[in-house]
Amino acid sequence: QVQLQESGPGLVKPSQTLSLTCDVSGASVSPNYYFWSWIRQPPGKELEWIGHIAYSDITYYTPSLRSRMSISRDTSKNTFTLQLNSVTPEDTAVYYCARLAPNSWYQRRRGGEDDYWGQGIQVTVSS
């Protein structure tokens, strides 16, 4: 059974760096077919598919966050990490990590039979 679990701070001050880790069990985060992804949902808004790391360590970041974010993986720990710099209150959201089949990412859809999501972590940006 594939399981993903997000960890990190629940409260971050504006201008600081947010770092979230996704611990994966039951599957390897080594470069493979899947997109190891980060998705967030701000309060009252729809899901925002913010980025992923894929085969050959190719990364994708949504344009609005590209200058502030990075995604990396640590195969020795079987984790992947989101780093978001210079956070503002607009970055307040529930952040999810997920293993997605490519089509699920391209179609921005949940519920693919080969997809797995973490339970999500609430991150609040506030002074």
Sine and cosine of phi, psi and omega as CSV:
sin_phi,cos_phi,sin_psi,cos_psi,sin_omega,cos_omega
0.00,0.00,0.80,-0.59,0.01,-1.00
-0.99,0.13,0.75,-0.66,0.05,-1.00
-0.72,-0.69,0.62,-0.79,0.05,-1.00
-0.79,-0.61,0.62,-0.79,-0.03,-1.00
-0.63,-0.77,0.86,-0.51,0.04,-1.00
-0.99,0.15,0.54,-0.84,0.11,-0.99
-0.57,-0.82,0.47,-0.88,-0.01,-1.00
0.42,-0.91,-0.08,-1.00,-0.04,-1.00
-0.96,0.27,0.59,-0.81,0.07,-1.00
-1.00,0.04,-0.29,0.96,-0.04,-1.00
-0.70,-0.72,0.79,-0.61,0.00,-1.00
-0.75,-0.66,0.63,-0.78,0.03,-1.00
-0.99,0.12,0.51,-0.86,0.06,-1.00
-0.82,0.58,0.60,-0.80,-0.01,-1.00
0.99,0.17,-0.17,0.99,0.03,-1.00
-0.99,0.15,0.07,-1.00,0.02,-1.00
-0.98,-0.22,0.77,-0.64,0.09,-1.00
-1.00,-0.07,0.77,-0.64,0.06,-1.00
-0.78,-0.62,0.86,-0.51,0.03,-1.00
-0.87,-0.50,0.63,-0.78,0.02,-1.00
-0.89,-0.47,0.63,-0.78,0.09,-1.00
-0.92,-0.39,0.91,-0.41,0.06,-1.00
-1.00,0.03,0.78,-0.63,-0.09,-1.00
-0.90,-0.45,0.71,-0.71,0.13,-0.99
-0.76,-0.66,0.48,-0.88,0.01,-1.00
0.99,0.10,-0.02,1.00,0.04,-1.00
-0.38,-0.93,0.33,-0.94,0.00,-1.00
-0.98,-0.21,0.68,-0.73,0.05,-1.00
-1.00,0.09,0.05,1.00,0.05,-1.00
-0.85,0.53,0.44,-0.90,-0.02,-1.00
-0.78,0.63,0.82,-0.57,-0.03,-1.00
-0.38,-0.92,-0.36,-0.93,-0.10,-1.00
-0.92,0.40,-0.47,0.88,-0.21,-0.98
-1.00,0.03,0.38,-0.92,0.12,-0.99
-0.99,-0.15,0.90,-0.44,0.05,-1.00
-1.00,0.03,0.93,-0.36,-0.37,-0.93
-0.85,-0.52,0.39,-0.92,0.17,-0.99
-0.84,-0.55,0.74,-0.67,0.01,-1.00
-0.73,-0.69,0.59,-0.81,0.03,-1.00
-0.74,-0.68,0.36,-0.93,0.03,-1.00
-0.71,-0.70,0.97,-0.23,0.07,-1.00
-0.92,0.40,0.38,-0.93,-0.02,-1.00
-0.86,0.51,0.79,-0.62,0.04,-1.00
0.97,0.25,0.13,0.99,-0.05,-1.00
-0.85,-0.53,0.16,-0.99,0.00,-1.00
-0.99,0.17,0.18,-0.98,0.06,-1.00
-0.88,0.48,0.64,-0.77,0.08,-1.00
-0.87,-0.48,0.88,-0.47,-0.06,-1.00
-1.00,0.04,0.99,-0.15,-0.26,-0.97
-1.00,-0.03,-0.40,0.92,0.04,-1.00
0.15,-0.99,0.19,-0.98,0.05,-1.00
-0.42,-0.91,0.25,-0.97,0.16,-0.99
-0.85,-0.53,0.72,-0.70,-0.12,-0.99
-0.81,-0.58,-0.38,-0.92,-0.03,-1.00
-0.88,0.48,0.47,-0.88,-0.02,-1.00
0.83,0.55,0.41,0.91,0.01,-1.00
0.86,0.51,0.43,0.90,0.14,-0.99
-0.92,0.39,0.73,-0.68,0.01,-1.00
-0.88,-0.48,0.47,-0.88,0.13,-0.99
-0.77,-0.63,0.71,-0.70,0.08,-1.00
-0.79,-0.62,0.67,-0.74,0.05,-1.00
-0.88,0.48,0.65,-0.76,-0.14,-0.99
-0.80,0.59,-0.60,0.80,-0.07,-1.00
-0.93,0.37,-0.32,0.95,-0.04,-1.00
-0.90,-0.44,-0.03,1.00,-0.18,-0.98
-0.81,0.58,-0.60,0.80,-0.07,-1.00
-0.98,0.21,-0.19,0.98,-0.11,-0.99
-0.89,-0.46,-0.13,0.99,-0.15,-0.99
-0.83,-0.55,0.37,-0.93,0.14,-0.99
-0.50,-0.86,0.49,-0.87,0.06,-1.00
-0.80,-0.60,0.71,-0.70,0.01,-1.00
-0.63,-0.77,0.23,-0.97,0.04,-1.00
-0.77,-0.63,0.46,-0.89,0.08,-1.00
-0.83,-0.56,0.98,-0.19,-0.07,-1.00
-0.94,0.35,-0.42,0.91,0.01,-1.00
-0.93,0.36,-0.48,0.88,0.01,-1.00
-0.97,-0.24,-0.13,0.99,-0.08,-1.00
0.83,0.55,0.77,0.64,0.02,-1.00
-0.73,-0.68,0.30,-0.95,0.23,-0.97
-0.69,-0.73,0.45,-0.89,-0.24,-0.97
-0.76,-0.65,0.61,-0.79,0.13,-0.99
-0.95,-0.31,0.75,-0.66,0.14,-0.99
-0.85,-0.53,0.79,-0.61,-0.01,-1.00
-0.79,-0.61,0.89,-0.45,-0.08,-1.00
-1.00,-0.01,0.35,-0.94,0.14,-0.99
0.76,0.65,0.80,0.60,-0.08,-1.00
-0.92,0.38,0.45,-0.89,0.09,-1.00
-0.79,-0.62,0.18,-0.98,0.04,-1.00
-0.84,0.54,-0.41,0.91,0.03,-1.00
-0.93,0.37,-0.21,0.98,0.06,-1.00
-1.00,0.04,0.00,1.00,0.08,-1.00
-0.90,0.44,0.79,-0.61,-0.08,-1.00
-0.09,-1.00,0.21,-0.98,0.28,-0.96
-1.00,0.03,0.82,-0.57,-0.02,-1.00
-0.97,-0.25,0.76,-0.65,0.01,-1.00
-0.89,-0.45,0.64,-0.77,0.25,-0.97
-0.97,-0.25,0.46,-0.89,-0.07,-1.00
-0.43,-0.90,0.51,-0.86,0.24,-0.97
-0.98,-0.21,0.87,-0.49,-0.12,-0.99
-0.83,-0.55,0.64,-0.77,0.24,-0.97
-0.92,0.39,0.53,-0.85,-0.06,-1.00
-0.79,0.62,-0.67,0.74,-0.03,-1.00
-0.89,0.45,-0.54,0.84,0.04,-1.00
-0.90,0.44,-0.65,0.76,0.06,-1.00
-0.91,0.41,-0.77,0.64,-0.08,-1.00
-0.87,0.49,-0.57,0.82,-0.02,-1.00
-1.00,-0.04,-0.03,1.00,0.00,-1.00
0.77,0.64,0.80,0.60,-0.05,-1.00
-0.79,-0.61,0.56,-0.83,0.10,-1.00
-1.00,-0.09,0.32,-0.95,0.18,-0.98
1.00,-0.06,0.14,0.99,0.07,-1.00
-0.89,0.46,0.59,-0.81,-0.13,-0.99
-0.93,0.38,-0.30,0.95,-0.01,-1.00
-0.95,-0.30,0.26,0.97,-0.05,-1.00
-0.97,-0.26,0.53,-0.85,0.06,-1.00
-0.68,-0.73,0.66,-0.75,-0.03,-1.00
-0.84,-0.55,0.53,-0.85,0.22,-0.98
-0.97,0.26,0.14,-0.99,-0.03,-1.00
-0.98,0.19,-0.25,0.97,0.02,-1.00
0.99,-0.11,0.49,-0.87,0.04,-1.00
-0.74,-0.67,0.77,-0.64,0.04,-1.00
-0.98,0.22,0.80,-0.60,0.09,-1.00
-0.85,-0.53,0.82,-0.58,0.03,-1.00
-0.90,-0.43,0.76,-0.64,0.06,-1.00
-0.97,-0.25,0.91,-0.41,-0.06,-1.00
-0.33,-0.94,0.55,-0.84,0.08,-1.00
-1.00,0.08,0.00,0.00,0.00,0.00
